[in-house]
Every structure is written in C-alpha cells, then in structure tokens.
Amino acid sequence: MTFLEVNLDGLVAIIFLVMFGPPIVLALIGVIVKFKSAKAAKVLFILAGLYLLIGLGICGSMMI
C-alpha cells in the first residue's frame, strides 16, 4: 500500500530554522564579542542582517 499524501510539517520547520537560525546565532556571538572588539561585533551584526535579508528573500519566496 502506498501513501499518496505527504506530511510536510517538518519541511516548513526546517525552512524557518534556516531563515532565522544563523542570523540569531551570529547576532548573539556579536553581542558576546562586542565587549572585546567593537569592530568584529559590527561585522557580525552586518553578516547577521545580510543573512536574514537573503534568507527571508529566498526562503520566503519558497513559502509562497
């Protein structure tokens, strides 16, 4: 017996994790590094914002 219906709930969760996971981690690392090196923290914040912008664009377009 083959099942023709597929449950894609896990796929949606993975897509959200890819969209928001790395920017949150980069931002947290930026906050931790901010006390030692402000320049490195600024780079991490920019990378987090850029990853979020690209992730929302690519993954968001897949969600629609």
C-alpha positions in Angstrom: 0.0 0.0 0.0 1.4 3.4 -1.0 0.6 6.6 0.6 -0.1 9.5 -1.7 -0.5 12.2 0.9 2.8 13.6 2.3 3.1 15.5 5.6 5.3 18.5 5.1 5.2 20.0 8.6 8.8 19.1 9.2 9.9 20.8 6.0 8.3 24.1 7.0 10.0 23.9 10.4 13.4 23.3 8.7 12.8 26.3 6.3 12.1 28.5 9.3 15.2 27.3 11.1 17.3 28.0 8.0 15.7 31.5 7.8 16.1 32.6 11.4 18.7 30.2 13.0 22.0 31.5 11.7 21.2 35.3 12.0 20.2 34.8 15.6 23.4 32.8 16.3 25.6 35.5 14.6 23.8 38.3 16.5 24.4 36.5 19.8 28.0 36.0 19.0 28.2 39.7 18.1 26.8 40.7 21.4 29.3 38.5 23.2 32.3 39.8 21.1 31.1 43.4 21.5 32.9 43.8 24.8 36.3 42.7 23.4 36.2 44.1 19.9 33.6 46.5 18.6 34.8 46.2 15.0 34.4 42.4 14.9 31.0 42.8 16.5 29.9 45.2 13.8 31.0 42.8 11.1 29.0 40.0 12.8 25.9 42.2 13.0 26.2 43.1 9.4 26.6 39.5 8.4 23.5 38.6 10.5 21.4 41.3 8.8 22.6 40.3 5.4 21.9 36.6 6.0 18.5 37.4 7.3 17.7 39.6 4.3 18.8 36.9 1.9 17.2 34.1 3.9 13.9 35.9 4.0 14.0 36.6 0.3 14.9 33.1 -0.9 13.1 31.0 1.8 10.2 33.4 1.9 9.7 33.1 -1.8 9.7 29.3 -1.5 7.0 29.5 1.2 4.5 31.3 -1.1 
